[in-house]
């Protein structure tokens, strides 16, 4: 189904990500949308990562938004930051 297609596309895009500095903490696909949560060594790494996903050719059908921007106020004691991005296929019906 289309859900498998979304998953495949996501893995293709994720293959472009850096090996270190960023990791997923949660990933979910619901219908025509993808939600990615993660943590990064700093906000610069998180922003770069988000930019790669949001700009990936494989995921160009999606409209992306930052649900949680990697900002100073999301910083943890160890210096890492949390972030979340949400993508929805353009033209998909609103639930």
C-alpha positions in Angstrom: 0.0 0.0 0.0 0.9 3.7 0.0 2.1 3.4 3.6 4.9 1.1 2.5 5.8 3.6 -0.2 6.1 6.4 2.4 8.3 4.2 4.6 10.5 3.3 1.6 10.9 7.0 0.7 11.7 7.9 4.2 14.5 5.3 4.4 16.0 6.6 1.2 16.0 10.1 2.6 17.3 8.9 6.0 20.3 7.3 4.2 21.6 10.8 3.5 21.8 11.6 7.2 25.0 12.0 9.1 26.3 8.9 10.9 26.7 10.7 14.2 25.4 13.7 16.0 21.8 13.0 15.4 19.5 10.1 16.2 15.8 9.2 16.0 14.0 8.7 19.3 10.6 8.2 17.6 9.3 7.8 14.1 5.7 7.2 13.0 3.7 7.0 9.8 0.0 7.7 10.0 -1.9 7.6 6.7 -0.3 10.4 4.6 1.9 11.9 7.3 5.2 11.2 8.9 6.3 12.4 12.4 10.0 12.3 13.3 11.3 13.0 16.8 15.0 12.9 17.6 17.9 14.3 19.5 21.0 15.9 18.4 24.4 16.9 19.9 23.4 20.6 19.3 20.8 22.7 17.6 23.1 23.3 14.6 23.2 19.5 14.0 19.4 19.2 14.4 18.7 22.1 12.1 21.0 20.6 9.4 19.3 17.3 9.8 15.8 18.8 9.5 16.9 20.6 6.4 18.2 17.4 4.8 14.8 15.6 5.4 12.7 18.6 4.5 14.8 19.1 1.3 15.1 15.4 0.3 13.9 14.7 -3.3 12.3 11.5 -2.1 10.1 13.4 0.3 9.3 16.4 -1.9 5.6 15.4 -1.9 5.5 16.4 1.8 4.8 19.7 3.4 7.1 19.9 6.4 6.8 21.9 9.6 9.0 22.0 12.7 6.8 20.7 15.6 9.6 21.3 18.1 12.4 23.5 16.9 15.8 22.6 18.2 16.3 25.8 20.3 18.2 26.8 23.3 15.2 26.1 25.5 15.0 22.4 24.4 18.6 21.8 25.5 19.2 19.1 28.1 21.7 19.0 30.9 24.2 17.1 28.7 23.9 19.8 26.0 21.9 17.7 23.5 18.7 19.1 22.0 15.4 17.5 21.2 13.5 18.2 18.0 10.4 17.0 16.1 9.4 17.5 12.5 6.1 16.6 10.9 5.4 16.0 7.2 2.1 15.6 5.4 1.6 14.8 1.8 0.4 17.9 0.0 -3.2 17.8 -1.0 -4.0 15.0 1.5 -7.4 15.3 3.1 -7.4 16.9 6.6 -8.7 14.5 9.2 
